[in-house]
Amino acid sequence: MQYLVSDKEMKHLDRNTSEHFHVPEIVLMEQAANAFIKELARFLNGSENILIVCGTGNNGADGIAIARLLRQQNISAAVCIPFAEKKQTDSFRLQYQIYTEYGYPVISYDQSWESYTVLIDAMFGIGLSREIEGSMAECIRRMDHFHGKVWAVDMPSGVSAETGQILGAGVHADHTITFSFGKIGQFLWPGSEYCGDVIVAPMGITKESWLNERPQIAALEPEDLSLLPERSAHSNKGTYGKVLVIAGSYNMAGAAYLCAKAAYRTGSGLVRIFTDDTNRIPLQSLIPEAILSTYDASFEPEMLLHELKWADSVVLGPGIGTSGTSHQIVKKVLQNIQIPCVIDADALNVIASDRSLFSLLNETMIVTPHLGEMARLCKRDVKAIQNDLIATAKAFSDTYHATCVLKDFRSVINVWHGMTYLNLSGNHGMATAGSGDVLSGIIGSLLGQGCSAENAAALGAYIHGLAGNQALQETGFRGMIAEDIINGLNGLWKRES
């Protein structure tokens, strides 16, 4: 598991390392500079002429230390300090004094940058929390238009380390070398586009510096697949969970098919589809492994109770529409369910239209809204939600006690009274109809196999992305459809075997 930190958390870790473990700030700075150069050197051919643009804070001090160490390795480097008159930190003054005592070059801001082939951005780092304006914004725009490769120290200038939002102006880096832990804003859009390739370099601040205050945001990694339920040679179809998929409406079988097939491909032993009777023939043809229970125009809500008693987990909502019958189905399930449940798609739209249903949500439930569905649930603008995904998901979980999987370029998974996960797997080829139905089936399957809501939601999103990455090898970005993601699960599990 990879922990991601905010600017405040990183400063806290920095302070703990200096105060509790007695590692001086200047030592940490030298370690950071050496770590940066170690990573940078892998991309250099020896002919570069490097310009380091420095602010007057500790990020600028890192930049000056990097310039000095580059010079001492016979790599051409110079420092530019556009706003030297600004308030300077003690570490900046010390690094500047050391650098100039060696007689290394400092160029004025009005000099041409044409002779330099690489620019290193050490203006602001992770500490920026206000909009950049005026001459500083002009400086950032100048860096952003640099003709060669751009590397950022810890964070591209202008990008919020907390939210990934651009604070007035931002530098598009080709590579960002960050220290000890990834920063949240490096992986959220649009910050992820500005950071380029993110490299996390160790520099002496380790998990011991948490001092029992673990970061609250994490991203799963391949080794976390060990959290999947074990499979036993001595088992049968009932061993791996019975999933009830309540999906599909009149002549709309696709969502039910994708969700049920994804549940089977994730390891479920039995999947029952509860759907409109018009979907019977296509579903029997497409997925004969599934058990079918259907209703017609004379739907009676009581018929759902038997299905709920049969199941170990439920997926509620893909493709059910928002008709009167859909409202009856959603209400009946929420009033009577006593097993874990994934609430997706049209079920969320039904809940958004009937606020009384919010009181029926609880900690055994996982809601999986995309931005539009979350906007309807929260009665907020999509743009405002996208600008603050983590806070939005957390507010929903805290209010309604359900685990929230807020789907976007980087999905956010928030667990009530628990961790927040940022999913880093997947690719933009997965932006296709039915992809969300596949995700719901994966999560529902994991719930049915006995995973907790936390593990099912976090693992489900991660596995969904890994399957999409597997599918990418066969389809490319443009040609991917939802069924390709399901097929990608096969390759994923084959590697696991």
N, C-alpha and C positions, 0 to 999 in steps of 0.2 A: 504494500500500500504506500502510495506517495502522498505525503502531506503537503498541502499548499497553504501559504500564509499571506496575511494582509501586511501592509506596511507597518501597522501598529504592532502586530505580533512579531515581525522581524526585528523591529527596534527593541522590543522587549527581550527577545532572544539574545540580541547583541549586548544589551545591558547586563543580562544575567551572566553571560560569558565573561564580561569584564569584571563585574562586581562580585559574583559568587565564586567563579573559578580563577579570578585574578589574572586574566589574560588582558594585557593592556590594549587599548583601542588601536594604537599604532602597529602593534604586532598583528592584529586581525587584518588591518589594512594592507600590510605587506603580504600576508597570506592570500588575501583576495586578489591583489595585483598579480602575484605569481600564478594563482589559479587561472586568472584571465589569460595571461600570456601563454600558459601551457595549452589551453584550448585554442587560442588564436593561432599559435604556431603550426597547428595541423593544417592550416589553410594558406600559409605563406610560402612563397617560393624564393624569398631572399631579395627580390628586386623592388619590393614595395617602398613607398615613401608615405609615412603614416602621419596624419594630423589628429591630435586628441583635443577636442573642444571641451573645455572644463568650466563648470560652475564654481562657486566659491564655498560650497558645502562639502560634506564628506564624500559625495559622489565625485565631485571635482578633485578632491584629494586622492581618491582612488585613481582617477585619470592621470594625475601628475605622477603618481608612483608607477603606473603602467608605462608612461613615457620614459621615465628614468631607467626602468628595468629593460625596456626595449633597446634604449641607447647602449646600455651596458652589454647587450648581446649583439652589438654592431648592426642593429636594425635602424634604419633612418626614421626618426620620429621627432616631432615638434609639438609644442603645446600652444593653444590659443585660449585666452581667457577673456571672453567678450565683455564681461561685467565685473572686472576686477575691483571696482569701487564698492560693490555690494558687501554686506556683512559677511565676514569670513569666519569659519570655524577654526578652532585651535589646530586640528589635524590638517586642515588645508594650509594654514600658515607654515606649519612645520614641513609638510611635503614640498611646498613651494620653495622654502628656504634650502632644503636639501638639494632640490633639482637645480636651482640657480647657482648654488655653490659649486656644483659640478660644471657650470658654464654651459648647460644644455639650452637649446634655443626656445625662446618664447616669441611667437609672432603676433603682430597686432591684428585686430579683427578686420581692419580695412585692407589687409593684404589679400592678394589673389590666392585661391585654393587650387588653382589649375594644376600645379605641379605635384599635388598629392594624389595618390592612388587609392588610399584607404582612409576613411574617417571613423574615428571612435567617439561616440557620443557619451560624454560624462558630465552633462549639464545638471540634471535633476535627480536621476535615479528613482527610487521608490517613494520618496518623501513628498511628492507634489500632491497638494490637495486643493488648489485653487486654479481658476481659469488664467491662462497665460495671455497677456495682452501686450500691445505696444512693441517696443524694440526687442523684447525677449521673444515675442511671437515671430517677429521678422527673422531673428537669429535661427529659430527652429525651422522656419520655412527655408532658410538658406541651407541648413544642414540637410533638409529633406530633399533638396534639389541637387545634392552633391552627385557628381558624375561617376564616382567609383563605388566600391562596396562600403556599406555602413554597418558598423558593429556598435551595439549598445552595452554600456556597463550597467548591469542589474536590471535596467528598464529603459526603453526609449523615452526620451524627453517628451512630456506632454500626455503620456498615457497613465491613467490612474491604476495603481497597483491593486486597488480595492475592487474596482468594478470593470476595468478595461475600457472605460469611456475616455474620449479624447477631450482634454481640458483646454479648449481654445485652438490649439495647433499641436501637431505631433510629428515625430520623426519616424519614417518607415525604415526600420532596420532590416538588413538581410539576415543578421544573426544577433541574438541577445544572449549574453553570458550572465547568468544570475547566480547568486551565491547561496549554497547550503540547501535551500528549499525553493521550489517553484513559487511564484507569486500569483495570486488568484487572477489578477487582471491580465496576466500573460496568456491566459487560456480562454477568457471570455471575449466575445466579439464586441467591438471592433479591435480591441487591444491585440488579439491573436494575429490579426493581419499586420499590425505595425511591428510586432516583435519578430516576425520571421521565424527562423529556426531557433528554438529555445534550448540552451544547454545549461543544465544545472551543475555547477562546479563546486566540489567540496572545498571549504577554506577554513575549517576549524570550529564552526558553530554546528554542534550536533544535537541529537535529541536529548542529550543530558541537560542541555540548556533550557529545556522546557520546564524543569523543576516541578514536575507533576501537573503542569498546565498544558495539556496536549492541544495542538491546533484543532480547530473545529471543522476544518474542511479537508477532504482527502479525495484522491483519485485511485481507482483500482488498477492493479497491474497484473500481468499474467499469473504470478504466483497466487493471487487471490482466488483463482479458479479452484483452489483447494477447499474453498468454502462450500462448493457444490455437494449435495447429498451423495453419500457413497452408494455404489451399486453392488449388490451381492450376487454371487453365482447361484445361491439358493434363494430364488425369488420367483414371483409370477406377476401377471399384469396388474393385480391389485396392490402390489407392493409399492408401486411408484406413483400412486395418487390418481384420483378420479376428478377430472376437471369438467365443470359445467360451463359451456360457452353460450351465453345468451346474446345472440347476435343475428343480424340480418332482418330485413323487413320484406314487404310484398315485392316479389321478383328481384330481390337484391341479396344474392347469396355470397358475393365475393368476400365481404368482411368476415363472415362466419367461416368460410373455407380457409382463409389465410390465418385467422386466429387459431382455429382448431389444428391445422396442419403444423403451425409453429409450436403448439403445445406438445403434439406428438414428437416432433423433431427435437424437442428439448428434453425428452425422456419420460413423458407421462405414459402411464400404462393404459388408461382409459379416458376417452374424451367424448362427452355427450354434447350435441348441439341442440339448443332449444331455439326454434326459429319458426317463421311463417311457413305454412304448408306449401306455398308456391315454390319454396326453395328445395323441396324434398328431392326431386329428380336430379337437378344439377349437383347437389351435395352428395347424393348416393353415387354419382358417377365420378366426382372429383376426389372424394375422400371416403372410400368405402369402409375404412377402419373406424370411422366415427359412428357412434350411436345417435339416432335421430329422434327427437321429440318435437312434434309440430303442433301448431295451433292455427285456427282459421278465424273467420270474421266473428265467430261466436266465442271468442277467447274468454275463458273464466280464470281470473287471477288465482283461484285456489289450486289450479293444476300445477302451479310452480312449486308449491310446498313439497310435494313428493320429490321433485327434481333436486331441490335444495338439500333434502335429507340424504339423498344418494351421494352427493358430491363431497370432496375434501377441499375444494376451492372453486371459486366462481370468477368468470370474466363477464362483466356486465356492460353492454352498450355498443360495441362496434356495429355500425350500420343499422341500428334498430329504428332510426328516424325519431321524430318528435310528435307522433300522432297521439290520439287519446289512448290507444292500446299501449303505446310505448310508455306513457305516463303511468298506466296501471302496472306494467311490468316492473318499472324502476321502483315505484313506491312499495309494491308487494315484497320485492327482494330486500330492500333496505329495512323494512319493518320486521322481517322475519329471519334474516340471515344470521347464522351463528358460526360461520366458518370464514376464513380469509377471503377477501374479494378484491378484484381489480375493477375499478370504475373508469370507463373510458368513453371517449367520443360522444355519441348521442345521449348516453346516460348522464354525462356531465351537462349537456345542454338542457336536458329535462330538469336536472337539479337547479340549474341557474334560473330557470323559468318558474320554479316553485320553491321559494326560499325556506318553506317549512321543512323541506327534506334535508337541509343542512344539519339539523339537530340529530339526524340519524347516522351521521358519519362517526367513525371511531377508529381506534388504534389498530384494528385488524384490517383496515381498508387501505388500499393504495389507489390514489387518483392519478391519472396520467394525461393531463391536459396539454395541448399545444397552446401557442400564444393566444390564438383567437378564443379558444375555449376558456382559458384562464381570464381573459378580458371580460367574458360574460359572467364568469363565476365571481370575480372581484369587482365588477363594474368599474374597470379602469381601462385606460387607453393602452393599446398594444405596445406603442412606442415606450410608454412609461414602464411597462413590465419588462420589456427587452433591455432597457437601460439599467435595470436592477433585478436581475433574475433571482439571485440568491435571497435577497430580502423578501421578495414576493413569495417564493416557495416556503420560506421559513414562517412568514406571517400566516399563510394558509394552514400549515401544519400546526402551528401554535394555537390557532383559533379553533380548528376542528378536530385536532388530535389524529388526523389521518396522515400517512406518509404521502408526500407529494413528489411526483416525477414530472417536473416542468420541462417540456420538450422544446429544444431549440438546437441551433448549431452545436452548442455544448449543453446537454441536458443537465439540470440540477435536480438532485434527489435529496429531499430533506425529510429527516425522521423526527417525529415528535419526541422531544426530550432526548434527542440523540445526535448523531453526526449529520453533517451535510456532505454530500458527495458531488463532485463535478465529473461527469463522464467524458473521457478524452478519447474513447475509441470511436470508430466510424468515419464516414466521409460524405461529401456532398452528393454522391451518386444515390444516396439513400433518401434524398428529398423526392420521393415518389409516392403516388397513391398506394395506400395499403401498408406502408412501412409501419405506421403506428399500430395497425391491427396485428402485425407480426410481433411487435414489442409486447403488446398485451397478452398474447398467447404464451410468449416466453416467460413473462412474470407470473402469469396464472399457473403455468406448469410448475415453476419452482415453488410456489406456495403449496400446490397440491402434493409435492414431494417432501414437504415438511420444513422448508426454509422459513425463517422469520420474515416479517414484512420488510425489515431493514435489508436483510441479505437478498431477498427476492427482488426488491426494487433496484438496489445498487448493482447486483450481479446481472439482473435482467437487462438493464440498460447497457452494461459493459459487454455482455455476450451478444446483444443485438448489434452493437457497433463492430465487434470482432467478426461476426458473420457477414456484415456488410463489407468489411475489408477483404474477407475471403472471396466474396462474390466479385469484388472489383477486379480481381485477377482474371476473371473469365469475361466480364462484361464491359469493363471500362466505366467511366463516370456517366456517360450519356445514355448507355443502353440498359442500365440496371432497372429492374422492376422488383416489386415486393417479393415475388416468389423466388427470385435469385437470392434474396437475403435468407430465406428459409433453406435453400439449397446450400448456402454458405455455412449453415450449421453443420452439415454433413462433414465438410472439410475440417471444421473446427474440432468436432468430436473425434475425427479420424486421427488428428494430430495428438489428441489427448490419450488415445488408446495405447 
